Structure formats: structure tokens, C-alpha cells
Amino acid sequence: MTRQDGADANGTDPQKLWLSPGNRGRGRKPAFTREAITAAAVSVADAEGLEAVTMRRVASEVGAGVMSLYSYAPDKETLLELMVDHVSGELPTAEPLTGDWRTDLKAIGHLQRALMLRHPWLPAALYARRSLGPHALAFLERALAALRPSGLDGAAKLEVFAQLTGFTATHVTHEIAQAAAARAPERAAAEARYLAAVAADGHHPELAEALSTPGSGRLLTPEATFTRFLNRLIDGLDTDTDTATATETGTGTRTD
């Protein structure tokens, strides 16, 4: 829900947040910068998770009083917006594109995965984000440029990028959970025994066939697994169907 002044229900005005950053009022020079406060919050989240990020904790990290932080970030939701854009600045945006949009989109997916693995809290934070900061916008611009040769219209390009980001965030969340489970081998062994028993009970023939397929139990590296799923996602995109659907519904962009 957005108010008439541009702020959402939590009072965050994206235009004020991103286009008029910082405390520019007259008087004494601020003791801290928004960048330093955001970097401190990111460090806490990297080490201990999003739950550990509180205004009090961040204030303690930078040696400030809690109340002084509110001039930089009025609430945790705003701080989260700043954190997401801060780490988005790690994404490269200047390298030349190949011109093969599928290849370039796959490279973007791998860059997103690497960023999310460096900052395991990021997938969850992306779902709560309400606006795009300058670093996120720069990476979106790169993705849209990569998709230009696809022939998709603007709306479809945005949908593809959102689909890619959502897929990557979901996969990384699962990947992190799997890595944690691997640190408890007895649990993994118990799960394997359970699935074997279910497959043998005669009530799940499709599962039994899938598990009996040669190679179904082979272990791939996390990178290889992600690459396989990513290739299926991007290679399966049908730009002709998207264009035809847009034309039929009147939402396509005319090229004549």
C-alpha cells in the first residue's frame, strides 16, 4: 500500500531513500555515514543471520546510540533495503556481453548465486525488498541489455529476470539447507533408508521407478546441480510463445 506522499505502509519513501540519501541538514557534521552503518549491518547478518540484525546491535557495532541511527534508517525494513543494495554493489556490471542472450543470462544467474552464497541472508531479504536501489538497478539494466537480442518486449524481459532471481534465491536457500544437513550424516542416512522403504512399499511406483533409474543416486557438486537446473530453465524459455501471447492479448510492443 502506498501513501500519496510516495511512502509505503511502513513509511519508506523510495524516492527519498535512494534519490535524497543522507542527512544534508545544516549543523554539525554527522558522526557516521549511512554506508558505514549499512556495512556493519551486513557484517552482522553474514556472521549470525538476519535475526541478529537489530537497530540496537548495529548501533553497538558502530559505537553509536540507538536513537542516532534513526536519522540514517528509520526502521529495520529500511535498513534491510540498504543492506540488499549494498551487497548488490558486488555484482559486476561493466563486462561486455556476448550477444547470446541465453549465455549471458546464465552468467547472470551464476553471479547471483555466488552473491547469495557469500551473503546467505540475501535470498530471504529479497522477498521483503520493496524497491530497487542504485546498485540493484545497475544490475537490472545489465540483465535487460542481455535480453535485448531475445526479441522479448519490456514486460517479458522483466518477468524473465524476476523468474531467474526467484529461481536462484530458492535454489540457494535449498543448497544452504542441504549443506547443513550434510553436516549431520546420520540424518541423511535415515532419510535414505526412509525413501528406500517408501519406494518398496508398492504404493509409490513412480517414485520407485525414478529412484531405480541409473544415475539417480549420483552426487553432483552444488555448482553442477545449479548449472543443470539453470540450463533447463533458460534453455526452456520460448520467446516465440511469449511474443505470440503478448500479441494476442494486446500487450506486445509493435515493431512495424
C-alpha positions in Angstrom: 0.0 0.0 0.0 1.4 3.4 -1.0 0.5 6.7 0.5 0.1 9.9 -1.5 3.5 11.1 -0.4 5.1 8.1 -2.0 5.9 6.2 1.2 4.6 2.7 1.7 2.7 1.5 4.7 5.9 1.4 6.8 6.7 5.0 6.0 9.6 4.2 3.5 9.6 6.6 0.5 11.8 5.0 -2.2 12.5 8.3 -3.9 13.6 9.9 -0.6 15.6 6.8 0.3 17.5 6.5 -3.0 17.5 9.9 -4.6 18.0 12.1 -1.5 20.3 10.0 0.7 21.9 11.1 3.9 21.5 13.8 6.3 22.0 17.1 4.4 20.7 19.5 7.0 22.9 22.3 8.3 24.7 22.0 11.6 27.3 19.6 12.9 28.8 17.1 10.6 27.2 13.6 11.1 29.4 11.3 13.2 28.6 8.3 11.0 27.7 7.6 7.3 24.9 5.6 6.0 27.4 3.4 4.2 29.2 2.5 7.4 26.0 1.7 9.3 24.8 -0.5 6.4 28.2 -2.3 6.2 28.0 -3.0 9.9 24.5 -4.5 9.5 25.7 -6.6 6.6 28.6 -8.0 8.7 26.3 -9.0 11.5 23.9 -10.7 9.0 26.8 -12.5 7.3 28.0 -13.9 10.6 24.8 -14.5 12.5 21.8 -14.2 10.2 19.1 -11.6 9.7 17.6 -12.3 13.1 20.7 -10.8 14.8 20.3 -7.6 12.9 18.6 -5.1 15.2 19.0 -1.4 15.5 20.5 -1.8 18.9 23.0 -4.4 17.7 24.1 -2.3 14.7 24.4 0.8 16.9 26.7 -1.2 19.2 28.8 -2.3 16.2 29.5 1.3 15.1 29.7 2.7 18.6 26.6 4.9 18.3 23.5 5.4 20.3 20.4 3.6 19.1 18.5 6.8 18.6 21.2 8.3 16.4 20.7 5.5 13.8 17.2 6.5 13.1 18.3 9.5 11.1 20.0 7.1 8.7 17.5 4.2 8.7 14.1 4.9 10.5 13.4 1.2 10.9 14.7 -2.2 10.2 12.8 -2.5 7.0 14.7 0.5 5.6 17.9 -0.9 6.9 17.2 -4.1 5.0 16.6 -2.2 1.8 20.0 -0.5 2.3 21.7 -3.9 3.0 20.4 -5.5 -0.1 21.6 -2.7 -2.3 24.9 -2.6 -0.5 25.8 -6.2 -1.4 24.3 -5.8 -4.9 27.2 -3.4 -5.5 29.4 -6.5 -5.6 27.7 -7.6 -8.8 29.8 -6.7 -11.9 28.0 -4.6 -14.5 30.7 -3.4 -16.8 31.9 -6.6 -18.5 30.9 -6.8 -22.2 28.0 -9.1 -23.1 28.5 -11.9 -25.6 25.4 -11.1 -27.6 24.0 -14.6 -26.9 21.2 -13.8 -24.5 20.9 -17.3 -23.1 24.6 -17.5 -22.4 24.6 -14.0 -20.8 21.5 -14.8 -18.7 23.2 -18.0 -17.4 26.2 -16.0 -16.4 23.9 -13.6 -14.6 22.4 -16.5 -12.7 25.8 -17.7 -11.6 26.7 -14.2 -10.4 23.5 -14.1 -8.4 24.2 -17.5 -6.9 27.7 -16.5 -5.9 26.5 -13.3 -4.2 23.8 -15.2 -2.3 26.2 -17.8 -1.1 28.5 -15.0 0.2 25.5 -13.5 2.0 23.2 -16.4 3.0 20.6 -14.0 4.4 20.1 -12.4 1.0 17.5 -14.8 -0.5 15.1 -14.1 2.4 15.8 -10.4 2.3 14.9 -10.2 -1.4 11.4 -11.4 -0.7 10.9 -8.5 1.7 12.5 -5.8 -0.5 10.1 -3.1 -1.8 12.3 -1.0 -4.0 15.4 -1.1 -6.2 18.5 0.9 -5.1 21.1 2.2 -7.5 23.3 -1.0 -7.4 20.3 -3.3 -7.9 19.1 -1.0 -10.8 22.5 -1.2 -12.4 22.4 -5.0 -12.4 18.8 -5.0 -13.7 19.9 -2.7 -16.5 22.6 -5.2 -17.4 20.1 -8.1 -17.4 17.7 -6.2 -19.6 20.6 -5.4 -22.0 21.5 -9.1 -22.1 17.9 -9.9 -23.0 17.7 -7.4 -25.9 18.6 -10.0 -28.6 15.8 -12.3 -27.3 13.2 -10.1 -29.0 11.0 -10.1 -25.9 9.1 -7.0 -25.0 9.9 -5.0 -21.9 7.4 -6.6 -19.7 8.5 -10.1 -20.6 12.2 -9.2 -20.0 11.3 -8.0 -16.5 9.4 -11.2 -15.9 12.3 -13.4 -17.1 14.7 -11.5 -14.8 12.3 -11.9 -11.9 11.9 -15.6 -12.6 15.7 -16.0 -12.8 16.2 -14.2 -9.5 13.4 -16.1 -7.8 14.8 -19.4 -9.0 18.3 -18.6 -7.9 17.1 -17.4 -4.4 15.0 -20.6 -3.9 17.9 -22.8 -5.1 20.4 -21.2 -2.9 18.1 -21.5 0.1 17.8 -25.2 -0.6 21.5 -25.5 -1.2 22.4 -24.0 2.1 19.9 -26.3 3.9 21.4 -29.3 2.1 24.9 -28.3 3.2 23.7 -28.1 6.8 22.1 -31.5 6.5 25.3 -33.0 5.1 27.0 -32.0 8.4 24.6 -34.5 10.1 25.4 -37.7 8.1 23.2 -39.9 10.4 20.2 -37.8 9.4 21.0 -38.2 5.7 21.3 -41.9 6.2 18.0 -42.1 7.9 16.3 -40.1 5.1 17.8 -42.5 2.5 16.5 -45.6 4.4 13.1 -44.0 4.7 12.9 -43.3 0.9 14.1 -46.8 0.1 11.3 -48.2 2.4 8.6 -46.0 0.8 9.8 -46.9 -2.7 9.5 -50.6 -1.9 6.0 -50.5 -0.3 4.2 -50.8 -3.7 2.2 -47.7 -3.2 4.6 -45.3 -4.9 5.5 -46.9 -8.3 6.5 -43.6 -9.9 8.9 -42.8 -7.1 10.3 -46.4 -7.2 11.0 -46.1 -10.9 12.6 -42.7 -10.5 14.9 -43.9 -7.7 15.8 -47.1 -9.7 16.9 -45.1 -12.7 20.7 -45.4 -13.3 22.4 -42.3 -12.0 19.5 -41.2 -9.9 21.6 -41.5 -6.7 24.8 -40.0 -8.0 26.1 -37.0 -6.2 26.8 -33.8 -8.1 28.6 -30.8 -6.8 26.4 -27.9 -5.8 27.7 -25.9 -8.7 26.9 -28.7 -11.2 23.4 -29.1 -9.8 22.7 -25.4 -10.1 24.1 -25.3 -13.6 21.9 -28.2 -14.7 18.7 -26.6 -13.3 19.7 -23.2 -14.6 20.2 -24.6 -18.1 16.8 -26.3 -18.0 15.2 -23.0 -17.0 16.8 -20.8 -19.6 17.1 -23.2 -22.5 13.3 -23.9 -22.0 12.3 -20.2 -22.4 10.2 -19.9 -25.5 10.4 -16.4 -26.8 8.1 -17.2 -29.8 5.3 -18.2 -27.5 5.8 -15.2 -25.3 5.7 -12.9 -28.3 2.6 -14.6 -29.7 0.8 -14.5 -26.4 1.6 -10.8 -26.0 0.3 -10.1 -29.5 -2.9 -12.0 -28.9 -3.6 -10.2 -25.6 -2.7 -6.8 -27.0 0.2 -6.3 -24.6 3.0 -6.7 -27.1 5.2 -4.0 -28.4 4.7 -3.2 -32.1 7.8 -3.4 -34.3 6.3 -2.2 -37.5 
